Amino acid sequence: MMAKEAGHTKGRSTFSSPAIMMVVSLFHPHLGGAEQQALMLAEQLIKRGMRVAVLTRSFRGLPSFEVIRGVPVNRRIRTLPWGKCFGLSYMVSVLWFLFRNRNSYDIIHCHLLGFHSAVAVLLKWLFGKKTISLVGATGPVSDFLQMKNVLGGARFLQLISRSDRLIVLCSQSRREALAEGFSPV
């Protein structure tokens, strides 16, 4: 059952805490900074009584669903490996999973600005979901620069700027967000 795999029971829960679907392109066992931060944040939120699950890319040799350190992980983002097809297939895959499981979460938390952040804002408009986007990289590898360099990047950034919250972790990411017209927290 897909909604069960998403990490929550099907339909609206009677719990008072909102359910969070974290979306991150890579996740454990990949050990980059964003991946580690997403896992630690998910663990802490669960310890505090929140319902959290992760949506991430699928990789050969890794199960499509598992629980890592108490965190339900859905490796359901399927992509095509070729240039512009990667981005389109990534967005469609994220949209399809989040649409099919829309009753299992209330908040979409996107780690790093990316295609999934734009999809989250679309679901905000369609289904009233709350959205959070986290800026992870600054400077020459800035999340903002990465998005600007993709086809339609300026439009994606305009869409992402409508997230309910944009989280920045340092003064540099705050300056970059303000320069792009975002209102960071």
C-alpha positions in Angstrom: 0.0 0.0 0.0 1.7 3.2 -1.2 0.4 5.5 1.6 1.6 3.1 4.2 5.0 3.1 2.5 5.0 6.8 2.5 5.5 6.6 6.2 2.0 7.4 7.5 -1.4 5.8 7.6 -3.8 6.4 4.8 -6.1 9.3 5.1 -6.0 12.2 7.7 -4.8 11.2 11.1 -6.4 12.2 14.4 -2.9 13.3 15.6 -2.6 17.0 16.3 0.9 17.3 14.9 1.3 17.8 11.1 2.8 15.1 9.0 5.9 16.1 7.1 7.2 14.7 3.8 10.9 15.7 3.3 12.1 15.7 -0.2 15.8 15.5 -0.9 17.5 14.3 -4.1 20.0 12.1 -2.4 19.7 10.5 1.0 21.4 7.9 3.3 23.6 6.0 2.5 24.9 9.0 0.5 26.7 11.1 3.1 26.8 14.7 1.9 25.9 17.6 4.1 22.3 17.9 3.0 21.7 14.2 3.3 23.1 14.0 6.8 21.2 17.2 7.9 18.0 15.8 6.5 18.4 12.5 8.4 19.3 14.2 11.6 16.4 16.7 11.3 13.9 13.8 10.5 15.2 11.8 13.5 14.8 14.8 15.9 11.3 15.7 14.6 10.2 12.1 15.1 11.6 12.1 18.6 9.5 15.2 19.3 6.4 13.4 18.2 6.2 14.6 14.6 5.3 12.3 11.8 8.0 12.4 9.2 8.9 10.5 6.0 11.5 11.1 3.3 11.1 11.0 -0.5 14.4 10.6 -2.4 15.8 9.2 -5.6 15.9 5.5 -6.3 19.2 3.8 -6.9 20.1 0.3 -8.0 20.8 -2.0 -5.1 18.8 0.1 -2.6 15.3 -0.9 -1.5 12.4 1.3 -2.7 11.2 1.6 0.9 13.0 1.1 4.2 13.2 2.6 7.7 16.6 4.2 8.6 17.2 5.1 12.2 13.4 5.3 12.7 12.8 7.4 9.5 10.6 6.0 6.8 12.5 6.4 3.5 10.7 6.2 0.1 13.2 5.8 -2.8 10.6 6.5 -5.4 12.0 9.4 -7.5 12.9 7.8 -10.8 14.9 9.8 -13.3 16.2 9.5 -16.9 20.0 10.1 -17.0 20.1 12.4 -20.0 20.5 16.2 -19.6 17.2 18.0 -19.7 15.3 14.7 -19.5 16.7 14.3 -16.0 15.0 17.4 -14.7 11.7 16.7 -16.4 11.6 13.1 -15.2 12.6 14.1 -11.7 9.8 16.7 -11.5 7.2 14.3 -12.9 8.3 11.5 -10.6 8.2 13.8 -7.5 4.8 15.2 -8.6 3.3 11.7 -9.1 4.5 10.4 -5.7 3.4 13.4 -3.8 0.0 13.5 -5.6 -0.7 9.8 -5.0 0.3 10.2 -1.3 -1.2 13.7 -0.7 -3.4 12.5 2.2 -0.3 11.2 4.1 1.4 14.6 4.8 0.5 18.2 5.5 3.9 19.9 4.9 6.4 19.4 2.1 10.0 20.2 3.3 12.4 20.5 0.4 16.1 20.2 1.2 18.1 22.3 -1.2 16.3 24.5 -3.8 15.5 22.4 -6.8 12.9 20.9 -9.1 11.2 19.4 -6.1 10.7 22.8 -4.6 8.8 24.0 -7.6 6.6 20.9 -7.5 5.9 21.5 -3.8 4.6 25.0 -4.5 2.3 23.5 -7.2 0.9 21.1 -4.6 0.5 24.0 -2.2 -1.8 25.7 -4.7 -3.7 22.5 -5.7 -4.1 20.9 -2.2 -3.3 23.5 0.4 -0.1 21.9 1.5 2.4 24.0 3.4 5.9 24.3 1.9 9.3 24.8 3.3 12.4 25.1 1.2 15.9 25.1 2.6 18.9 26.8 0.9 21.9 24.5 1.2 24.7 25.9 -1.0 26.0 29.4 -1.5 28.7 31.1 -3.6 29.8 29.5 -6.9 27.7 26.4 -6.3 24.7 28.4 -4.9 21.3 26.8 -5.0 20.1 30.0 -6.8 22.8 29.8 -9.4 22.2 26.1 -10.0 18.5 26.8 -10.6 19.2 29.8 -12.9 21.4 27.6 -15.1 18.6 25.1 -16.0 16.1 25.7 -18.8 13.4 27.9 -17.4 15.4 28.5 -14.2 14.2 32.1 -13.6 10.6 30.9 -13.8 11.4 28.0 -11.4 12.9 30.5 -8.9 9.8 32.7 -9.2 7.6 29.7 -8.4 9.8 28.6 -5.6 9.8 32.1 -4.1 6.1 31.4 -3.2 7.1 28.7 -0.7 5.6 29.3 2.7 9.0 29.4 4.3 12.5 29.7 2.9 15.1 28.6 5.4 18.7 30.0 5.2 21.5 28.7 7.3 24.0 31.6 7.0 24.3 35.3 6.2 25.6 34.5 2.7 22.5 32.4 1.8 20.4 35.2 3.3 22.0 37.8 1.0 21.6 35.6 -2.0 18.0 34.9 -1.2 17.2 38.6 -0.8 19.0 39.4 -4.0 16.7 36.9 -5.8 13.6 38.5 -4.3 13.0 35.8 -1.6 11.9 36.5 2.0 14.1 34.1 4.0 13.5 33.1 7.6 
